[in-house]
Amino acid sequence: MALSFKSLNIQESFIIIKEGAIIIDVREEDEFNQAHIKNSILIPLSKLTSEKIISLNPDNKKIIIHCRSGKRSKVAANILINQNYTGEILEMDSGIIGWIESKLPVISKT
């Protein structure tokens, strides 16, 4: 079976997150500190591995990956697929830009 990921719009992403999906933010730390989604876990794209996700997600919950605009999250999803990650991979199509434009809450450290 070919592994793949599914892109979700912001409303779909919001629902999946409410249902308990693990949120993986693949941006850089300075971007994360400016604004991030509550309970999201920062793993910059350059440090992302299937093992890391498995160790964070022993119960194999759905994961949703996001970045700034949706480019890096698609790269990240493909990295996990190429490393044979077998859990369900979802990806937020328009990233945190879309999240903020939809007036959904973020946490800011700046």
N, C-alpha and C positions, 0 to 999 in steps of 0.2 A: 504494500500500500504506500503510495507516495504521500509523504508528509507535506502539509501546506499550512498556511496561516490565513486568517480571515481579517479583512479590514472592516472596521466598524466606524460609523459616524459618531458624533459626540453624544447624541441621545442614547444610542445603543451602548456606547462605552460607559456612560453614567449608570445605566441599569445594571450592566455586568459588574461594575465596581460595587454598586449597592448590594449585589448578590454575593459579594465576597471574593471576587477575583483579586489576584495579587497584581499590584501595579508596579511595573518596572519602568523607571525613567532612565533612558540611555543618553541623556545630555551630559554636559560637563558640570562640575560642582558649582562653578560660579552661576551658571544658568539655573541650576536647581535651587540655589539659595535665593535668587531673585523671586522665584515663584514656583511652587510645586503643588501637586495634588496631595491632599491629606493621606497619610499612610503609604505613600509611594516609596519605593526603594530605589536609591540611586545606584546604578551600575553603568558607568560611562561605556559607550559603545566599544572602545578599545579594550575594555576589561571584561566584556561579556563572554561567558562560556556556558555551555549546557550544564556542566557540573555545578557552577555557581547557582544557577536557577534551581536545579534539583535539590541542592543543600538548603536553599531558602524555602523550598516548597515540598517538604516531605510528603504531604497529603495529596500531591499532584492536582492541586486546584487549577482552574483556568488562570492563565496569566494574560495580562494586557500590557503591551509595550507601547510607550509613547516617547516622543522627542519634542522638538520645537514645532516642526511643521509637517511631519510625517515621512520625511526622507530617511532619517537614521533608523526610525522604528522598523521600516521595511527591510533595511539592511540587517538589523538586529534579528528580525524574525528569520531571515534566510540563514544567518549564522547558526541559529539554534537548530534549524532543519538540517543543515549540513553536518552538524555535530550529533545528529540522530536524537534530538530531544523528542520524546514521544508524547508529552502532554499537549493539551490544547493551547494553541498560540493565537492570541487575538492582538490586533494592532489598531491604534487610534489614528484614523486616516488623516485628520488635520492637526494632530498634535496639541500641545498646550495652547498654541495660538487660537485654535478653534474652541478649545475648552473655555478660555478667557472671553472670547468673543460671544460665547453662549451664556455669559454671565454666571458661570459656575465658580464655586469658591476655590481659592488657592491659598496656600500658606507662604508667607514671604519672610525671609530672614534679613532683608535689607532695609 
